[in-house]
Amino acid sequence: MVVKTNGDRQPFDRAKIVAGVAAAGKGRPVRIDQIELLAEEVEDEMRARPGDVTSTAVGHAVLERLRGLDEVVYLRFASVYKSFDAAADFQRELVLLEKLQSSPA
């Protein structure tokens, strides 16, 4: 089960991840098989955790994988997931993305 930020609980739905990432990736060189693999990896990670997971944990897991897939898709997904409402939000996320990309894995 996934616990939403408002406290509602819903079954995990991989299709929601696929749809969200596909929407963020529209017009980008990201294939559907890459998106489906990303969603599968996130689902596997969430199922390996004991008990319910939060929608925040799911979103972070998606963003973590998008960093290595496509930076533009990452920013588009982050803008919706993190509810950006100003250009400064994009700037902060770009700085974070650059910092994460340059740090050793």
RAZIZI-V979619 format. One record per backbone hydrogen bond with DSSP energy under -1.0 kcal/mol. CO is the residue of the C=O (numbers start at 1). NH is the residue of the N-H. E is the energy in kcal/mol with one decimal. If there is no record, write none. Layout:
CO:NH:E / CO:NH:E
This chain:
1:53:-2.5 / 2:10:-2.4 / 3:55:-2.4 / 4:7:-1.9 / 8:4:-3.3 / 10:2:-3.6 / 13:16:-1.4 / 14:18:-2.2 / 15:19:-2.7 / 16:20:-2.3 / 17:21:-2.7 / 18:22:-2.6 / 19:23:-2.2 / 20:24:-2.0 / 21:25:-1.9 / 23:26:-1.0 / 25:28:-2.6 / 28:30:-2.0 / 31:35:-1.8 / 32:36:-2.8 / 33:37:-2.0 / 34:38:-2.3 / 35:39:-2.5 / 36:40:-2.3 / 37:41:-2.6 / 38:42:-2.3 / 39:43:-2.6 / 40:44:-2.7 / 41:45:-2.4 / 42:46:-2.6 / 43:47:-2.7 / 44:48:-1.4 / 53:3:-3.2 / 54:58:-1.8 / 55:59:-2.6 / 56:60:-2.5 / 57:61:-2.1 / 58:62:-2.1 / 59:63:-2.6 / 60:64:-2.6 / 61:65:-1.5 / 62:66:-2.3 / 63:67:-1.8 / 66:70:-2.3 / 70:74:-2.4 / 71:75:-2.4 / 72:76:-2.6 / 73:77:-3.0 / 74:78:-3.0 / 75:79:-2.2 / 76:80:-1.3 / 77:81:-3.1 / 78:82:-3.1 / 79:84:-2.4 / 86:89:-1.2 / 87:91:-2.1 / 88:92:-2.5 / 89:93:-2.0 / 90:94:-2.5 / 91:95:-2.2 / 92:96:-2.3 / 93:97:-2.9 / 94:98:-2.7 / 95:99:-2.3 / 96:100:-2.6 / 97:101:-2.4 / 98:102:-1.7 / 99:103:-1.0
